[in-house]
Amino acid sequence: MAACRFWWDDFKMTKTVLVVDDDPTQRRLIQAVLERDGFAVAQAESGDAAMNHLQAGKPADVVLLDLQMPGLSGHDALKEMRARALMQPVIVLTASGGVDTVVKAMQAGACDFFVKPASPERIIASVRNALSLGELKGEVDRLKKHSGGKTTFADLIGESPHMRIVKRMGERAAKSSIPVLITGESGVGKEVIARAVHGSSERAGKPFVAVNCGAIPENLVESILFGHEKGSFTGASDKHLGKFQEANGGTLFLDEVGELPLDVQVKLLRALQESEIDPIGAKRSVKVDVRIVSATNRDLSDAIKEGRFREDLYYRLNVFPIEAPSLRERREDIPALVEAFIRRFNVEEGKRVVGAAPETLAFLTAFDWPGNVRQLENAVYRAIVLADAPYLQPHDFPAISGVKAPPMEDLVQPVAGQGPQAIPTAQQLLAEMPADAPVRILDGKGHLRTLEEIERDLIQHAIEVYAGHMSEVARRLGIGRSTLYRKVREQGIDVDLKDAS
């Protein structure tokens, strides 16, 4: 087995599967399958224990839930999960594939099911599909919030001291219509903060209109912001409302506000003071109800000294300043950002990357990121496209790590004497099992027997060893008596129940 180690054996397991089953043998078997594929596994022996695990906020990205358990059944546990807004993907396990049982579970919110015992391939495929479904749902929810203007500070990624200050200040600003000026380097996520201010305010759900003032040609700035009437200048073939009227009732985000021409700054100041605008060519002013959030990556006080920015406008915009930290000031947030970007790009690119290897996270966290969160986002995007393994490697970030991708034949260490195999065969894994074992693992041709066959022989052997005393059999097998009786009935095992105690 030591010679069969995968090259990703030492990676940090980022996805946790909660296995809920009253049968400890089943839990251990499923755990072995999942851990071999790189997942972390938590166990719960009952529906009540599963609920305690989930409500305590312990890790669980996917739940494998047995339907038939004493106490809180799998059906009831699933219903209670959804009632408590615990939305982890749930795969139900059943000893029989009855249509009614499966339909009820799916109606209650399960995303998949399989009949025990299931092959390792079926288990892994089901878990990976559930994770993909969860990522897709999360991305849909994020896009709905984004497009609906309902992004809040709870959606901002990061719990570093700097980000906690940003969230606390932003939530206070959102409670009023006070003008907010967000400062910080390029790429730190100033628009994300602006959207959270809007989504946390009474204007949530109303228009959020973003304008990059530095990307508008100087001769079009006034028209784009304040609008124009038809025929007001050469080329004005139609009436144009402008960004202020588009944002009426909501929030107007002026990114790189320091790039506005001085003549437009005068009109912006009047719009802020009077809550009305003058479209080009209009005969009268237009009243607007707009909350202004602006942002800049420059020091506006220097622009004021140089005569490029009006001092009175600066004080009008800078009523409630929020400073967005650079990424190098919040390095502890990088792993969470990387995970979020992986989830998003998995959905967009149809990939199944599990996470980033520890050494990858180490150098990503140590890097200074002059382009901040935007640069990290683009780097992860490129890495997802390049990735061929479950976890992102340093060579997936060649421009940052300087590490080139190794040849494909070096990615998997060969099994001794067997060439470049990725996975050892059942015969290799079980070669040391004695041929005369009371419960045979392999059939006459050296292939693995089914889990159902092995389980049946194990129960039959235990009944014989303990002379039909079912309490002792259940105790020795580590399962409940009700589970033992159910398995005896399902497997058609002969036992004299009148001798059971």
TIGU-535700 format. One record per residue (C-alpha): residue number from 1; residue in one letter; x, y, z. Coordinates in Angstrom, 3 decimals, always signed. Example, Ala and Ser with C-alpha at 12.3 -4.5 7.8 and 13.67 -1.06 7.14 Angstrom:
    n  res        c1        c2        c3
    1    A   +12.300    -4.500    +7.800
    2    S   +13.670    -1.060    +7.140
//
This chain:
    n  res        c1        c2        c3
    1    M    +0.000    +0.000    +0.000
    2    A    +2.852    +2.420    +0.741
    3    A    +3.983    +2.112    -2.870
    4    C    +0.503    +2.990    -4.114
    5    R    +0.282    +6.456    -2.614
    6    F    -1.378    +9.045    -4.777
    7    W    +0.560   +12.243    -5.358
    8    W    -2.258   +14.157    -3.594
    9    D    -2.318   +11.966    -0.456
   10    D    -1.023   +14.710    +1.828
   11    F    -3.442   +17.397    +0.686
   12    K    -5.784   +19.135    +3.029
   13    M    -9.290   +17.689    +2.707
   14    T   -11.591   +20.623    +2.260
   15    K   -14.976   +18.975    +1.718
   16    T   -16.642   +17.135    +4.597
   17    V   -19.302   +14.452    +4.191
   18    L   -21.544   +13.713    +7.169
   19    V   -22.486   +10.007    +7.160
   20    V   -25.651    +9.339    +9.186
   21    D   -26.443    +5.668    +9.799
   22    D   -27.225    +3.621   +12.906
   23    D   -25.060    +0.810   +11.548
   24    P   -21.381    +1.495   +12.477
   25    T   -20.181    -1.062    +9.912
   26    Q   -21.909    +0.831    +7.115
   27    R   -20.511    +4.113    +8.393
   28    R   -16.961    +2.762    +8.448
   29    L   -17.238    +1.236    +4.985
   30    I   -18.578    +4.466    +3.475
   31    Q   -15.962    +6.484    +5.360
   32    A   -13.165    +4.361    +3.876
   33    V   -14.507    +4.926    +0.358
   34    L   -14.845    +8.685    +0.827
   35    E   -11.490    +9.212    +2.522
   36    R    -9.752    +7.262    -0.214
   37    D   -11.105    +9.859    -2.662
   38    G    -9.871   +12.790    -0.570
   39    F   -12.958   +13.752    +1.451
   40    A   -13.112   +14.402    +5.162
   41    V   -15.797   +12.375    +6.942
   42    A   -17.895   +13.026   +10.033
   43    Q   -20.209   +10.378   +11.498
   44    A   -23.560   +10.455   +13.274
   45    E   -25.285    +7.336   +14.595
   46    S   -28.810    +8.795   +14.547
   47    G   -30.991   +11.560   +13.149
   48    D   -30.791   +13.409   +16.463
   49    A   -26.989   +13.267   +16.464
   50    A   -26.954   +14.548   +12.874
   51    M   -29.160   +17.505   +13.789
   52    N   -26.923   +18.329   +16.755
   53    H   -23.883   +18.229   +14.453
   54    L   -25.461   +20.513   +11.855
   55    Q   -26.987   +22.996   +14.299
   56    A   -23.640   +23.322   +16.068
   57    G   -22.192   +24.581   +12.786
   58    K   -19.755   +21.686   +12.436
   59    P   -18.423   +20.888    +8.937
   60    A   -20.836   +19.155    +6.565
   61    D   -20.805   +19.962    +2.859
   62    V   -22.896   +16.895    +1.952
   63    V   -25.058   +14.621    +4.117
   64    L   -25.456   +10.876    +3.484
   65    L   -28.629   +10.026    +5.403
   66    D   -29.989    +6.551    +6.152
   67    L   -33.779    +6.560    +6.061
   68    Q   -34.441    +3.752    +8.552
   69    M   -33.050    +4.571   +11.987
   70    P   -34.431    +4.302   +15.520
   71    G   -35.446    +7.593   +17.125
   72    L   -35.504   +10.429   +14.612
   73    S   -35.792    +8.694   +11.248
   74    G   -34.016    +9.833    +8.118
   75    H   -37.281   +11.171    +6.680
   76    D   -37.947   +13.237    +9.796
   77    A   -34.342   +14.430   +10.007
   78    L   -34.494   +15.637    +6.398
   79    K   -37.736   +17.514    +7.031
   80    E   -36.295   +19.108   +10.176
   81    M   -33.130   +20.138    +8.306
   82    R   -35.124   +22.005    +5.698
   83    A   -37.448   +23.506    +8.314
   84    R   -34.371   +24.911   +10.089
   85    A   -32.949   +26.260    +6.804
   86    L   -30.055   +23.774    +6.819
   87    M   -29.614   +23.522    +3.072
   88    Q   -26.714   +21.073    +2.669
   89    P   -27.266   +18.621    -0.226
   90    V   -28.687   +15.352    +1.130
   91    I   -28.225   +11.901    -0.381
   92    V   -30.535    +9.331    +1.176
   93    L   -29.496    +5.734    +1.790
   94    T   -32.059    +2.984    +1.740
   95    A   -31.911    -0.782    +2.139
   96    S   -34.627    -1.182    -0.499
   97    G   -35.176    +0.819    -3.641
   98    G   -38.937    +1.158    -3.306
   99    V   -40.324    +3.893    -5.544
  100    D   -42.558    +5.359    -2.831
  101    T   -39.657    +5.639    -0.380
  102    V   -37.436    +7.404    -2.898
  103    V   -40.186    +9.744    -4.107
  104    K   -40.984   +10.860    -0.550
  105    A   -37.318   +11.546    +0.145
  106    M   -36.883   +13.554    -3.044
  107    Q   -40.043   +15.529    -2.304
  108    A   -38.653   +16.321    +1.146
  109    G   -35.533   +17.831    -0.402
  110    A   -33.043   +15.029    -1.098
  111    C   -30.970   +15.484    -4.242
  112    D   -30.073   +11.814    -4.817
  113    F   -30.360    +8.313    -3.349
  114    F   -28.671    +4.952    -3.541
  115    V   -29.563    +1.479    -2.329
  116    K   -27.256    -0.109    +0.232
  117    P   -24.826    -1.659    -0.338
  118    A   -23.580    +0.594    -3.138
  119    S   -20.363    +0.379    -5.108
  120    P   -17.582    +2.862    -4.281
  121    E   -17.973    +4.384    -7.743
  122    R   -21.668    +5.019    -7.129
  123    I   -20.990    +6.629    -3.743
  124    I   -18.248    +8.937    -5.070
  125    A   -20.245    +9.919    -8.154
  126    S   -23.271   +10.753    -6.006
  127    V   -21.241   +12.884    -3.583
  128    R   -19.469   +14.763    -6.366
  129    N   -22.758   +15.422    -8.145
  130    A   -24.262   +16.708    -4.898
  131    L   -21.320   +19.076    -4.390
  132    S   -21.682   +20.349    -7.948
  133    L   -25.397   +20.861    -7.382
  134    G   -24.681   +22.762    -4.156
  135    E   -22.138   +24.964    -5.907
  136    L   -24.584   +25.642    -8.733
  137    K   -27.342   +26.598    -6.312
  138    G   -24.971   +28.846    -4.383
  139    E   -23.877   +30.582    -7.583
  140    V   -27.498   +31.067    -8.684
  141    D   -28.340   +32.572    -5.288
  142    R   -25.310   +34.886    -5.521
  143    L   -26.272   +36.057    -8.997
  144    K   -29.864   +36.639    -7.917
  145    K   -28.687   +38.809    -5.034
  146    H   -26.253   +40.631    -7.284
  147    S   -28.749   +41.372   -10.037
  148    G   -31.541   +42.147    -7.584
  149    G   -29.489   +44.658    -5.584
  150    K   -29.731   +42.561    -2.427
  151    T   -26.070   +41.812    -1.702
  152    T   -25.404   +42.453    +1.990
  153    F   -22.347   +42.612    +4.215
  154    A   -23.001   +38.986    +5.208
  155    D   -22.093   +38.113    +1.610
  156    L   -18.689   +39.798    +1.831
  157    I   -15.905   +37.233    +2.191
  158    G   -13.412   +37.678    +5.001
  159    E   -13.281   +37.854    +8.774
  160    S    -9.929   +39.591    +9.177
  161    P    -9.801   +42.587   +11.546
  162    H    -9.718   +44.996    +8.594
  163    M   -12.773   +43.406    +6.980
  164    R   -14.703   +43.373   +10.249
  165    I   -14.150   +47.134   +10.473
  166    V   -15.364   +47.584    +6.887
  167    K   -18.486   +45.538    +7.585
  168    R   -19.247   +47.356   +10.821
  169    M   -18.802   +50.801    +9.227
  170    G   -20.757   +49.804    +6.128
  171    E   -23.714   +48.483    +8.096
  172    R   -23.900   +51.767   +10.008
  173    A   -23.755   +53.800    +6.799
  174    A   -26.486   +51.665    +5.223
  175    K   -29.003   +52.692    +7.875
  176    S   -29.227   +56.208    +6.410
  177    S   -28.881   +57.911    +3.021
  178    I   -25.598   +59.564    +3.984
  179    P   -23.103   +59.909    +1.071
  180    V   -20.316   +57.326    +1.336
  181    L   -16.791   +57.622    -0.094
  182    I   -14.925   +54.309    -0.397
  183    T   -11.165   +54.618    -0.729
  184    G    -8.561   +51.987    -1.467
  185    E    -6.197   +50.596    -4.056
  186    S    -7.383   +49.373    -7.425
  187    G    -8.878   +45.875    -7.289
  188    V    -9.714   +45.767    -3.576
  189    G   -13.452   +45.356    -4.196
  190    K   -14.831   +48.858    -3.701
  191    E   -17.870   +48.121    -5.866
  192    V   -18.633   +44.996    -3.798
  193    I   -18.692   +47.176    -0.674
  194    A   -20.904   +49.722    -2.440
  195    R   -23.351   +46.970    -3.423
  196    A   -23.429   +45.757    +0.186
  197    V   -24.220   +49.292    +1.403
  198    H   -27.107   +49.416    -1.083
  199    G   -28.331   +45.874    -0.320
  200    S   -28.267   +46.515    +3.435
  201    S   -30.260   +49.750    +3.159
  202    E   -33.929   +50.541    +2.706
  203    R   -33.182   +50.905    -1.010
  204    A   -32.373   +47.180    -1.373
  205    G   -34.111   +45.768    -4.436
  206    K   -34.217   +49.186    -6.101
  207    P   -31.809   +50.090    -8.948
  208    F   -28.076   +49.960    -8.304
  209    V   -26.298   +51.773   -11.140
  210    A   -22.498   +51.710   -11.354
  211    V   -20.542   +54.213   -13.436
  212    N   -16.778   +54.113   -13.997
  213    C   -16.051   +57.801   -14.323
  214    G   -12.542   +57.162   -15.591
  215    A   -13.755   +55.067   -18.545
  216    I   -16.130   +57.662   -20.067
  217    P   -14.877   +59.974   -22.852
  218    E   -14.729   +63.519   -21.472
  219    N   -17.162   +64.900   -24.068
  220    L   -19.807   +62.303   -23.088
  221    V   -19.595   +62.415   -19.290
  222    E   -22.322   +65.017   -18.791
  223    S   -24.735   +63.286   -21.163
  224    I   -24.164   +59.850   -19.634
  225    L   -24.637   +61.080   -16.074
  226    F   -27.437   +63.635   -16.463
  227    G   -29.021   +62.711   -19.801
  228    H   -29.980   +64.840   -22.796
  229    E   -32.972   +65.822   -24.899
  230    K   -33.412   +64.849   -28.508
  231    G   -31.586   +67.270   -30.811
  232    S   -29.727   +68.980   -27.971
  233    F   -26.387   +68.454   -29.772
  234    T   -25.078   +66.892   -32.958
  235    G   -25.760   +63.179   -32.845
  236    A   -28.479   +63.394   -30.160
  237    S   -31.089   +61.596   -32.275
  238    D   -33.025   +60.316   -29.268
  239    K   -33.763   +61.344   -25.712
  240    H   -31.418   +59.824   -23.144
  241    L   -32.321   +59.669   -19.436
  242    G   -28.821   +59.375   -17.962
  243    K   -27.505   +57.419   -14.989
  244    F   -29.096   +59.632   -12.337
  245    Q   -32.587   +58.953   -13.634
  246    E   -31.770   +55.250   -14.164
  247    A   -30.851   +55.049   -10.471
  248    N   -33.886   +57.018    -9.278
  249    G   -35.112   +55.500    -6.008
  250    G   -31.894   +53.503    -5.636
  251    T   -28.145   +54.006    -5.467
  252    L   -25.712   +55.555    -7.940
  253    F   -22.149   +54.292    -7.570
  254    L   -19.528   +56.665    -8.985
  255    D   -16.325   +54.674    -9.291
  256    E   -13.076   +56.633    -9.749
  257    V   -14.978   +59.842    -9.040
  258    G   -11.679   +61.783    -9.028
  259    E   -11.528   +61.443   -12.825
  260    L   -14.594   +63.655   -13.422
  261    P   -13.967   +66.899   -15.390
  262    L   -14.307   +70.126   -13.368
  263    D   -17.390   +71.345   -15.254
  264    V   -19.200   +68.055   -14.520
  265    Q   -18.144   +68.297   -10.875
  266    V   -20.130   +71.556   -10.644
  267    K   -23.282   +69.858   -11.906
  268    L   -22.703   +66.877    -9.618
  269    L   -22.418   +69.206    -6.615
  270    R   -25.753   +70.828    -7.501
  271    A   -27.387   +67.415    -7.932
  272    L   -26.226   +66.453    -4.445
  273    Q   -27.348   +69.717    -2.855
  274    E   -30.705   +70.155    -4.601
  275    S   -31.620   +66.544    -5.450
  276    E   -32.275   +67.602    -9.028
  277    I   -30.411   +67.451   -12.331
  278    D   -30.342   +69.456   -15.563
  279    P   -30.272   +67.188   -18.624
  280    I   -28.542   +68.725   -21.642
  281    G   -31.089   +70.698   -23.674
  282    A   -33.856   +70.364   -21.068
  283    K   -36.035   +73.412   -20.315
  284    R   -36.461   +72.537   -16.625
  285    S   -34.714   +70.610   -13.906
  286    V   -35.668   +67.030   -13.038
  287    K   -36.091   +65.904    -9.424
  288    V   -34.231   +62.695    -8.501
  289    D   -34.085   +60.540    -5.382
  290    V   -30.650   +58.966    -5.500
  291    R   -28.247   +57.787    -2.840
  292    I   -24.622   +58.519    -3.862
  293    V   -21.803   +56.114    -3.085
  294    S   -18.483   +57.096    -4.646
  295    A   -15.046   +55.519    -4.738
  296    T   -11.506   +56.446    -5.632
  297    N    -8.051   +54.869    -5.638
  298    R    -6.373   +58.291    -5.512
  299    D    -5.748   +60.801    -2.762
  300    L    -8.375   +63.450    -3.512
  301    S    -6.721   +65.924    -1.151
  302    D    -3.741   +66.000    -3.538
  303    A    -6.117   +66.527    -6.470
  304    I    -7.666   +69.465    -4.600
  305    K    -4.243   +71.074    -4.101
  306    E    -3.501   +70.637    -7.797
  307    G    -6.842   +72.194    -8.759
  308    R    -8.189   +69.027   -10.361
  309    F   -10.970   +68.390    -7.845
  310    R   -13.384   +70.790    -6.178
  311    E   -12.961   +71.057    -2.429
  312    D   -16.662   +71.687    -1.821
  313    L   -17.582   +68.550    -3.787
  314    Y   -15.002   +66.544    -1.837
  315    Y   -16.590   +67.474    +1.488
  316    R   -20.013   +66.699    +0.049
  317    L   -18.944   +63.202    -1.034
  318    N   -16.676   +62.394    +1.900
  319    V   -19.344   +62.564    +4.599
  320    F   -18.894   +58.905    +5.598
  321    P   -15.501   +57.506    +4.499
  322    I   -14.804   +53.756    +4.370
  323    E   -11.286   +52.534    +3.639
  324    A   -11.109   +49.203    +1.809
  325    P    -7.955   +47.293    +2.835
  326    S    -5.483   +45.901    +0.342
  327    L    -5.271   +42.118    +0.084
  328    R    -1.797   +42.047    +1.661
  329    E    -3.366   +43.681    +4.750
  330    R    -5.881   +40.857    +5.071
  331    R    -3.867   +37.782    +4.116
  332    E    -5.896   +35.582    +6.464
  333    D    -8.888   +36.059    +4.133
  334    I    -7.078   +34.601    +1.104
  335    P    -8.024   +30.906    +1.714
  336    A   -11.725   +31.834    +1.970
  337    L   -11.493   +33.970    -1.175
  338    V    -9.764   +31.162    -3.066
  339    E   -12.462   +28.697    -2.005
  340    A   -15.221   +31.073    -3.101
  341    F   -13.594   +31.646    -6.491
  342    I   -13.135   +27.885    -6.956
  343    R   -16.847   +27.318    -6.305
  344    R   -17.825   +30.011    -8.782
  345    F   -15.486   +28.958   -11.582
  346    N   -16.323   +25.274   -11.093
  347    V   -19.873   +26.202   -12.050
  348    E   -18.915   +28.539   -14.887
  349    E   -16.334   +26.195   -16.406
  350    G   -17.967   +22.853   -15.592
  351    K   -14.975   +21.737   -13.492
  352    R   -14.790   +19.703   -10.267
  353    V   -11.816   +21.131    -8.437
  354    V   -12.115   +20.285    -4.730
  355    G    -9.821   +22.995    -3.356
  356    A    -6.221   +24.178    -3.188
  357    A    -3.331   +22.108    -1.868
  358    P    -1.741   +23.335    +1.388
  359    E    +1.482   +24.344    -0.356
  360    T    -0.563   +26.270    -2.910
  361    L    -2.456   +28.159    -0.232
  362    A    +0.844   +28.853    +1.515
  363    F    +2.410   +30.661    -1.424
  364    L    -0.856   +32.378    -2.400
  365    T    -1.112   +33.744    +1.138
  366    A    +2.520   +34.881    +1.140
  367    F    +2.256   +36.689    -2.217
  368    D    +1.793   +40.490    -2.067
  369    W    -0.948   +40.731    -4.751
  370    P    -0.340   +44.237    -6.159
  371    G    -3.590   +43.858    -8.101
  372    N    -5.431   +42.812    -4.918
  373    V    -8.613   +40.699    -4.996
  374    R    -9.122   +41.235    -8.729
  375    Q    -5.682   +39.778    -9.461
  376    L    -6.329   +36.804    -7.161
  377    E    -9.683   +36.181    -8.828
  378    N    -8.145   +36.157   -12.305
  379    A    -5.292   +33.911   -11.139
  380    V    -7.722   +31.345    -9.707
  381    Y    -9.812   +31.519   -12.897
  382    R    -6.767   +30.656   -15.011
  383    A    -5.755   +27.900   -12.585
  384    I    -9.215   +26.295   -12.745
  385    V    -8.999   +26.201   -16.540
  386    L    -5.525   +24.594   -16.357
  387    A    -6.206   +22.172   -13.491
  388    D    -6.194   +18.432   -14.169
  389    A    -6.150   +17.293   -10.535
  390    P    -8.644   +17.484    -7.651
  391    Y    -6.579   +20.187    -5.924
  392    L    -4.917   +23.287    -7.347
  393    Q    -1.140   +22.968    -7.442
  394    P    +1.613   +25.624    -7.496
  395    H    +2.224   +24.817   -11.158
  396    D    -1.376   +25.895   -11.895
  397    F    -0.191   +29.432   -11.022
  398    P    +3.026   +29.578   -13.104
  399    A    +3.126   +33.382   -13.401
  400    I    +3.102   +33.713    -9.598
  401    S    +4.840   +30.562    -8.358
  402    G    +7.354   +30.237   -11.172
  403    V    +6.726   +26.466   -11.108
  404    K    +6.224   +24.651   -14.396
  405    A    +3.748   +21.809   -14.768
  406    P    +5.425   +18.383   -14.433
  407    P    +5.104   +15.782   -17.224
  408    M    +1.884   +13.800   -16.981
  409    E    +3.725   +10.540   -16.241
  410    D    +5.180   +12.116   -13.078
  411    L    +1.797   +12.956   -11.563
  412    V    +1.111    +9.411   -10.325
  413    Q    +3.637    +7.233    -8.577
  414    P    +3.612    +3.696   -10.037
  415    V    +2.678    +0.613    -8.062
  416    A    +5.839    -1.403    -7.528
  417    G    +6.255    -3.834   -10.410
  418    Q    +2.984    -2.846   -12.016
  419    G    +3.812    +0.191   -14.176
  420    P    +2.090    +3.607   -13.857
  421    Q    -1.201    +2.492   -12.305
  422    A    -3.254    +5.150   -10.524
  423    I    -5.292    +2.812    -8.320
  424    P    -4.293    -0.590    -6.925
  425    T    -6.525    -3.535    -7.780
  426    A    -8.709    -5.344    -5.263
  427    Q    -6.319    -8.288    -5.404
  428    Q    -3.374    -6.051    -4.455
  429    L    -5.263    -4.442    -1.589
  430    L    -6.498    -7.769    -0.170
  431    A    -3.646   -10.125    -1.041
  432    E    -2.750   -10.547    +2.626
  433    M    -6.233   -11.820    +3.586
  434    P    -6.087   -15.534    +4.593
  435    A    -7.807   -17.836    +2.096
  436    D    -9.565   -19.816    +4.840
  437    A   -11.127   -16.818    +6.589
  438    P   -14.643   -17.599    +7.926
  439    V   -16.024   -14.638    +5.975
  440    R   -14.536   -14.580    +2.484
  441    I   -13.750   -11.195    +0.872
  442    L   -12.831   -12.541    -2.581
  443    D   -14.723   -14.947    -4.793
  444    G   -13.211   -18.020    -6.446
  445    K   -11.760   -15.928    -9.298
  446    G   -10.034   -13.444    -6.992
  447    H   -12.608   -10.679    -7.456
  448    L   -14.260    -8.765    -4.633
  449    R   -17.573   -10.175    -3.509
  450    T   -20.455    -7.727    -3.110
  451    L   -20.877    -5.898    +0.191
  452    E   -24.289    -7.537    +0.608
  453    E   -22.769   -11.024    +0.319
  454    I   -19.969   -10.231    +2.770
  455    E   -22.400    -8.703    +5.259
  456    R   -24.717   -11.717    +5.056
  457    D   -21.887   -14.156    +5.743
  458    L   -20.601   -11.999    +8.616
  459    I   -24.021   -11.950   +10.325
  460    Q   -24.500   -15.685    +9.726
  461    H   -21.069   -16.400   +11.200
  462    A   -21.758   -14.222   +14.259
  463    I   -25.091   -15.982   +14.885
  464    E   -23.338   -19.338   +14.769
  465    V   -20.483   -18.230   +17.032
  466    Y   -22.839   -16.798   +19.679
  467    A   -25.424   -19.587   +19.398
  468    G   -28.238   -17.364   +18.237
  469    H   -28.119   -14.973   +21.191
  470    M   -29.127   -11.883   +19.217
  471    S   -28.340    -9.352   +21.927
  472    E   -24.753   -10.588   +22.045
  473    V   -24.572   -10.764   +18.235
  474    A   -25.754    -7.156   +17.944
  475    R   -23.310    -6.013   +20.619
  476    R   -20.370    -7.767   +18.972
  477    L   -21.252    -6.382   +15.535
  478    G   -21.725    -2.910   +16.995
  479    I   -25.277    -2.438   +15.731
  480    G   -28.692    -2.110   +17.336
  481    R   -30.936    -5.138   +17.777
  482    S   -33.625    -3.601   +15.560
  483    T   -31.039    -3.129   +12.810
  484    L   -29.830    -6.712   +13.256
  485    Y   -33.361    -8.139   +12.992
  486    R   -34.027    -6.018    +9.908
  487    K   -30.874    -7.286    +8.215
  488    V   -31.719   -10.885    +9.131
  489    R   -35.121   -10.489    +7.466
  490    E   -33.750    -8.708    +4.399
  491    Q   -30.905   -11.184    +3.896
  492    G   -33.133   -14.229    +4.459
  493    I   -30.813   -15.592    +7.158
  494    D   -32.074   -18.667    +9.001
  495    V   -32.132   -18.170   +12.758
  496    D   -34.197   -19.695   +15.529
  497    L   -35.631   -16.494   +17.022
  498    K   -37.121   -18.279   +20.016
  499    D   -33.547   -18.825   +21.218
  500    A   -32.703   -15.137   +20.825
  501    S   -32.215   -13.101   +23.967
//
